[in-house]
Amino acid sequence: MAELTVLIAARNEAERIAETVRALRAEFGDAEILVVDGASTDGTASAAEEAGAVVLRLEERGKGEALTAGERMAASGPLLLCDADLRGSLASLSEGDADLRVAAFTRPVGGGFGIAKRVARELIRLRTGFAAREPLSGQRRLSERARATCFPLAPGFGCEVRMTIDALRAGLIVEEVDVDLDHRATGRDAAGFAHRGRQLLDALLAAGPLAVNYRGKRLPLVGWLAGVRPDTAVGAVAAIGLADDVWSGEERGIRAHLAAGGTTGVLKLVGIPLVALLRTRSLSGALLVAGSANLLNQLDTKPGRALKAYIAAAFALDAPLGLAVLLLPYDLRERVMLGDAGSNALGALLGFKSVDRIRGWGRWAAVAGVVALNVAGERRSFDELIERTPGLADLDRLGRI
């Protein structure tokens, strides 16, 4: 049988990590114990190494990110996930045949009002129908099948909620096991409420649509927010893009979608120009809007790139800036993604603003320029073009982690 790997995400746990590692070593003698240190500012990594763990050091924070990085480093086989400040035996999680076994604390642990836990339970129930007792428990054992299904994890503290949702929606067996455990709970102070607030936000984002970015991180898709505005045409474009986010296949580029036939990409090729035509009552307007939507979508291959392009164009066209400015730092730090819903909606918004400002032959000239850029993007990667252009490459990387 494949060997077990014990995986721990830790940040600033120098006081308790060594005790946790030694207890796990005593209980699971043959298992590899892998600690992922997420940008600790104390001696967490050194303490874990001295206690006998293999340590992976990350330069960024985030529980889901740390566990995902550790899973990629771990040998094949089942995983046992646990918190860095744990006290108690996890042996019972290794019993039984369930794909995902979750520890349910037999003693009440926690200093808040239970809001984050109740919301997490409801999110799991809404997505799967499963009534979870401990939706936020970090003590979990995953079979090889569950591991393949659930990784990469959702970012931050939403990783456990999404893990349960993914396992259940894949038809795997999920079981909660009563375990006598203890760990350091956050209190009813400013730090404790801030922690639970992050848990709540991360869980909400993790339960929604997710996508894997160019570095293999699985991130929440929040671009659909661009469609939440009085302009129904922009909302319709966002909805079409969201369909592509949720149900798209492996096809990339216009030619690939046309060759494949009935894909969500073809839906965009037909649906977005039709929405624009109904709104503008003009062929040139429909082409300009559709071309702008696809162009910004082509740029959305690296963090922050599409939003930077949108912000630059928005100044010239007097387009709304609020959402783009709000999302830019989170996009750059790879906490969220625009997705097709966001990039298409923001591109369409620029197109509609262009239609309002440009008339006659000037509009057709703008159409020609947008079409030419779309064709160039289809024939040659914008990544390559940007990287080879001095100044543009530096601007593109500005703010990115």
N, C-alpha and C positions, 0 to 999 in steps of 0.2 A: 504494500500500500504506500501511496505517496506520503512523504513526511509532512508534518504540520509546521506551519510558520505562524508565530505569534507576532502580530503587528501592532505597534503602539505609536500614536501621534502625540508628541509632547512639545510643550512650549513653556519655558520658565517653571519647570517642575523639579529643580535640583534637590529640593528637600525630600521628595518622596519617590522619585523615579528609581533610585537604587533599590529601595525596599520592594517596590513592585517587581522589578526585574528578578531579584533574588527569589521572591516567592514563586514567580512563574517558572524559573529555572528548576526549583525544587519540585514543582508539580508536573511540569512537562519537560522532563530531562533531555529527551532527544530532539525536541523542537528547536528550530532556530528562532531566536528572539531578535526582532528587528525594530529599532526605535528610530522614528523619523523626527528629527529636531527641527521645528519650524521657526527659525530666526529667533531662538532664545537669546536673552541678554544675560543669563546667569550660567551656571556650570552644568546645565542639564546634560549636554552631550558627554562631557567627561565623566559625570557620575554614572551614566548609563553604560559607558564603555568599561569602567572599572568594575561594574557589577556583572559584566559578562555579556552584554548585548552588542549586536552589530548596529552601528549608528550611521544613519544617512542624514547629512546636514543640508537643509534647504535655506535659501535666502529669502523666502517669502512665507507669509502666514496663511493659515487656512487649514482646518481639519480635513476636509474632503481632499484638498490638494495634497496634503501630507500622506494620507492613507493611499491615494492613487499612486504617488511616487514610490511609496514603499512596496505596493503590490507589484509594480513593474520590476522591482529589484528582487523580489522574493522568488524562491524556487517554485516549480509547479506543485500543486497539491492544495489541500484545504487551508483555510486561513482562520485564525482566531484573533479577533479585534478586541482590544481592551483599552481603557483609559489609563493615563500615566499615574494617577493617584489612587489606584484601586487597592482595596483590602478585602480578602476573602477568596474562596476557592471557585474556580471556573470549570472544575472537572465535569460537572453535570452537563455542560454545554457540548461535551464531546460524545455524549450518549445519544442514542436514537438515530433515526434515518432521515430526519427533516433536512432539507437543503439549507435553510436558514434558521438557526436557533438563536433566540434573543433572550438575554437575561432579564427577568422581571424581579426587581428588588423586593424581598420579603419584608424589609423594614423601610418605613418612609424616609426618603432622602430628598432634601431640597428645601430651600428657604424662601421660595417665592409664593405666588398665589395660584400656581398651576395653570396660568393662561396659555403659556407656550405649549405645554403638554396637551392641553385640551384642543388647541387649534391643530397641533400635529396629528392627534388622533382623528379629528374630523377630516383632515386632508387625506389621510390614508383611507378612511371609510368612503369618502366621496369618489376616490379614484379606483378603489378595489372592492368595497363592501366588507373589508376585514375590520374587526373591532380590536384594535391594538391596545394593550394595557400599558406598555412601555415603549411608545413610539420614538423616544429620544435616547434610549439606552445605547451606550457605546460598546457594550459587551456582547459580541456576536460571533457565532461560528458559521462559516460559509463553506459549503461543499465546493468541489471544483466546478460543478455546473452553476452554482449560485455565483461563484467568483467570476466566471466568464460572462454571466448575465448582467451583473451589477456594476462592474468596473468598466471604464473610469467612473468614479463617484461624482455626485453633484458637489459643488464647492461649499466651503465653510461648514457651518453647523447643520446644513440641510442634508448632509450626506446620509444620515440614518433614515430619515423619512423617505427619501427617494429610493434608498436601497430596498426597503420593505415594499414600496410600490412596484419597483421593477421586478422583484422576485415573484410577487403575487400575479402581476400581469403576464409574466412569462409562464405561469402555471406551475411554479415551484411550490414545494411544501414549506410553509413558514410556521414555526412553533415558538411560543414563549414559555420559558422555563423558570420556575421560582428558584431563586438563588439568594443565599444569605451573604450580601455584599455591602460594602461601605466605601464611600469616597467623599472627598471634600466638596461640600455643597456651597453654592454661592448664597450669600445672605440677602437680607432686605435692606441693602445700602445702594449707593449710586453705582458702584462697580457691579453688583449683583443684578440690578435692574438693566444696566447696559448690556451685560452678557445675555440675559434672557431676551432682551429686545433684538439682539443680533440673531439668536436662535430662532425667534419668531419670523423675522424677515427672511432669513436663509431658508427656513422650511417652506414659507409661502412661495419663494422663487423656485425652490427645488421641485415643488409639486407641479409646476407648470411645464411648458415645452422647453426642452434642452437640446443642445447641439454640441458636437465636438469640434473644437477649433483647430487651427493649423498645427498646434503643438500637442494635440491629443488631450487637451483639457475639455471637460464637459461642463458647459456653462448655460445659465438661464438665458432664454431668448426674450428680450424685453422690448424689441423694436415695435411690436404691435401697439405700444403706447402712442406711437406717432399717428395712428389712425383714430385715436380717441379725441375727436375734435368736431366742431359743427359741420365741417366740410364732409359731406357724405361720400363724395367721390374719392377723397384721400382715404377715408375709412374703408371703402370697397377695395381699393388697391392694397391696403394693409391686410385685409381679409384674404385676398388672393395670394399674397406673399406668405401669409401664415399657413395656408394650405400646403404651399411648397415646403415650408419649414417642417411641417408635421409629417407629410406623406411622400416627400421626394425620394427618388431612387438614387442610383449612382451616376446618372447622366449629368454631365457638366457642359455648358455651352449650348448655343442655339441649335447648331447642327446635330449635336448628340440627341437633343430632345426631339427634334423633328424626325430623326432616324428611328427613334424608339416608338414614336406614335403617341398614344394617349397617356402622357405624363403630366405631372403638375407643372412642369416647365412649359408645356404646350398650353396649359390653362392660362399661364401668365402671358404667353405670347399673344393669345387671343383676347383674354379678359381685360388686361390693362389698356390696350388701345381702344377696346369697345367702351370701357368706362370713360376714357378721356374724350372719345368722340361724342358720347351722349352729353358730357359736361360742356365741351367747348363748341359743339356744333360746327366743327371745322376739321378738315383733313390735316392741314398743317399743324393745328393745335394737338390733334390726337397723336401725330407722329412725334411732335416735340415732347409731349408728356411721356409717352411710352419710351422714347429714346432716353430721356433723362432718368426715368425709373430704372431702366436696365443698366445704364451707365454707372449709376451709384451702386447698384447691386454688384457689378463687376469689380468695383473698387473695394468692396467689403470682404477682403481676403486677409487682411492683417488688422490687428487692434487699432482702433482710432482713425484709420485711413478714410473711411467713408464719411465719418462725422467731421473730420477736418475739411474735407472737400465740400461737404454741405455748408458748414459754417462760413467758409470763404465765399461761396456762391450766394449765401443768404444775405450777406452784407450788401452785395451788388444788387440783389433783387428785392430787398426789403422783406425777406421771408422770416417766419418765426424762428427765434434762436433758443428759446428757453429749454426745451427738452434736449436738444443737441448738446448744449453747454452742460446741462445736468448729467447726461449720460457719458460724456467724453472721458472724464477721469476713471470711471468704472470700466469703460470699454478698454482704455489704454492699459489698465492694470489687470485685465483679463478676469474681471469679476462677472461681467455680463457680455452678451453679444446682441448686435442689432438683428441679425438674421435677415431673411428675404422680406419679412413683413416690414421691418424698419427701414431697410435700405430702399426697397421699392416705394414705400410710402413717402419717405423724405425726398427721394428723387422725383416722384410725381408732384410733390408739393412745389419743388423748384420749377418743374415744367409748367404747372398752372400759373405760377407767378410770372414766368417768362411769356406765356400766352397773353397775360393781362398787360404786359409792358411793351411787347414787340408786335408790330403790325406789318402787313404787306410783305414786300420782298425781304425785309429784314428778318421776318420770322422764318421764311424759307431758307435764308442763309444760316440761321441758327439751327434749323432742322438738318441741313447738310453737315454742319459741324458736329452735331451730336451723333448723327448716323456714322460719320467717318470715324469718330472715336470709338463707337460700338464695334465697328468692323475691325478697327485696329486691335481692340481688346480681344476679339474672337481669334484673330490671326496670330497675335503675339501677346504674351502675358504682360499685364500691367506691372506685375512684380518685377520682372526683368527690366522693363523700361524705367521704372522708378529707381531701382537700385543702381542703374548705370548713369543716372543723371545727377551731376554734382549739385549740391544744394537741395534738390528735391528729395534725395535719399535721406539727408539729415533732417529735413522738415518732417518726413514721413516717420522717422524713428523717434522724434521728439516726444518725450513723456512716456514712452513704452517701457515696460519692465524688461 
